[in-house]
Amino acid sequence: MNTRSAYVSTMRKARTVADRVGLLDRLSRSDTRRAQYLRSMFAIYDARDLATLDIPWWSYPAIDRVEAFLKSRGDRTRVLEFGAGASTAWLAKRCREVHSIEHDIEFADQIGPLLAGYENLTVHKVPVSAAVDGRPAVRSNRRGHEHLDFTPYVAMVEQIGGTFDLIVVDGRARVASLAAAVPHLADDGVVVFDNANRAEYKSGIAGSGLHAEFLRGLAPSLPYPSTTALLTRKETVRP
């Protein structure tokens, strides 16, 4: 068992104890950021629980900035998201129209009940398959996914069409997803690119033609800081 798996296992066992003694309930009722963060620690890799907590899995500085951006837009924001999860429900509650692209059909079905009822939300399930020649045209660097071709997943943005005020890149094949999405970004729109500190994403972000602001800080359910980048055609996303 690697370090990450051991941590997740430990926190899920701790969750059982915290629930039994009423700690989860007390933390859930608090409206302080500290309590919300502590509560989220028990939701590690649990999109359904994070969705219940009404919080996306980005760095807190990025969450605050994006929420302010959405509020400045009122109810007219159109959103594209690569990678469904807790952020999908969060966005659907705050935006006029949300299109979420997900390659993992089993996962999409698991979180389906949490996303049901949002008439402004469409989850596009785009299964991927192994490349015929073993060389995917669009690949993911995730271990075990190297042989899969994510071309249909990335190309879905063209089928959806139009421009978007907010684009979230938080799924697989992120560099290719970003490149495909940039032409669909509104002139004053924002791209949320999560885990932007990873070396594999640096060249893609730098070559996107967008201005990048890297917002590092604590993130829900993680015991260490994370970095989420906000990319814009202009040099600010402040409302």
N, C-alpha and C positions, 0 to 999 in steps of 0.2 A: 504494500500500500504506500503510495507517494504522500508527500506532505499535504497537498491539497485535499486528497481523499480522506486522510486522517483528520484534518481540521473539520471537514464537512461532517464526518461521522461523529466527531466529538460534540459539535454544536447541535446536531440533531438529537443526540442523547440528552444534552443539557436542556434542550427545548422541552422534552418530556417532563423533566423535573421542574422547570420554570412554569410550565402549564399547570402542573399538579399543585404547586404552592401559590398559584395566583399571580405570579410575577408578570406573565405575558399580558394578562388582563389589565394590570395596573399600568404597565408601560404603554399599552394600546390606548388607554384613556387619556394619557398625558399629551399636551400639545406643545411640549418643549422639543427642540431639535435633539438635545442629548438623549431624552427618553425615546424618541422616535428612532434614533440611530441604534441605541441598545436593543430596542425591540427588533429592528431589522437584522441584527446579528443572528437571530434564531431562524431567519428566512433564507439562509445561504443556499443558493441554487434551487430556490423554490419560487418560481415565477408566480404561481397562484397565490402564495402568501404575500409576496411583495405587491401584487395587484390589489389584494385586499387592503393592504396598508396604504394604497394610493400613492405609490412612489416609483419612479423609474430607476433603473440600475445604472446611473451615471454619477459622476462626482457631484457632491452637494453644491459647489460653486456653479457648475453648469446647470444643475436643476433650477437653482434660483434665477439664473439669467434667462433660461428658456421660459420659465413660468412668467417672468416679467414681460418677455417678448410676446408671448401669447396673449396676455392680458391687454397689451397695447393694441393688439389686433382685433379685440372683441371676439365675435363669433364667426369671423370670415376666413379663418386659417385653413388652408388645404395642405395636407401632410402626406408624405411618402416615407415609408419605413422599411428598411431591409433588416429583417430579423424580428419576429413577433415575440412578445413577452409581457412583463409587467408594464413596460412603457406603453404598450398598445392601448390598454384600458385607460391609463393616465391621460394619454393624448385624446382618446375618444371623448372623454369627459370635458375637454377644454377646447376642442377644435370643430370646425364645421364639417370637414370631410377627411377621413383617414384611410389610406391604402397601405396595408402591411403585407410584405412579401415574405413567405416562410418556406424553406425547403424541407424541413423535418415534419412530415405529415403526421406522424404519431404524436409529436409534441404539440402540433397545432390542434389536433383533436383533444388532447388532454386539457388544454387551456380554453377550448371552445366554450364550455359553459360559462366561464368568467367573462367572455367577450360577447356572449349572446345578449340581445336586447339593445345593442347600439346600432341604430338604423343608419348612422353616419359612418360606420366602419365596414370595410371590406377586407377580409383576409384572403390573399391570393396564395393558394397552396401550389408550389411549383416543385415537384419532385425532381431530383437529379439522378443521373445514372452514370455508370462507369464509361469512360471514354473507350471507343472501339479499339483504337490503336494504343491505348495506355497513356496517351498524351493529351490531357484535357486542354481545350482551347482557353477555358477559364477555370482556374483551379483554386482550391483553398489550401492554406498551409497547415490547417489543423491536422494533427496526427490521425491517421486512418482515413482521411478524406482526399489524400493526394491524387488518387486515381479517378475521382469523380469530376464530371464536367458541369460547371455551374453556369454555362452559357444561357440556358433558358431562364434561370433564376435572375441573372443580371439583366437580361433582355426584357423582362416583364415590365420594366419602367416604360418601354416604348409602347407596349400594348395598352397600358393604363393611359399614358399620354397627358399632355397639358403641362402647366407649370405648377410648382409647389412653393409655398411660403416657408415650409420647414421640411427638411429631408434628414432622416435619421439613418446613419450607417452603423449598424450594430449586429450584423449577422455574419455570414460566411463571405469569402471572396471580397473583402471590403475595399481594396484598392480598385478592383474592376467595377464594383458597385458605385463607388464615388465617381469614377470617370464617366460611367453611363448616366449618372444622375445630374452632373453639373449642367448640361445643356437644358435641364428641366427646372433649374433653380430660378425663382423669381429674382428680379434685379435687386430687391431689398430683402431677399430671403436669407435663411440660415441653414447650414448643414451641421448636424450634431454627429461628430465622429468619436465614438467611444474607444477607450484604451489606446489613445493616440500616442502614448509614450513608447509603444512597442516598436522595435527597430524595423520590423517588416512593413510598417505603415508609413515610415518617414518619407521615403521617396515619392510615394503616391500622393501624400498630402502636399509636399513641396511642389510637385508637378501639376497640381490640380488647377492652378491659375487663380486660386482663391486666397484671401488673407486668412491666416490661421491664428487663433488665440487659444493657448493651451491653459486650461483651468484645472489645476491640480488640487486635490483635497481628499478628505474622507469620502467614501461612497457607501451607500446602504449595504449592509451585511458583510462588508470586508473589514478585516482588522488592520489594514494598511492603506495608505493613500493611493488614489487612482487618478488618471488624467483623462479628461474629456475635452476635445477640441471643438471650438465653434468656428466654422468657416463661412466667410462672407465675401461678396464682391467688393464691399466697402470695408473700412477698417474698424467698424464698430457694430455691435448688435444691441447696444443699449436702447431701450424704448425712448 
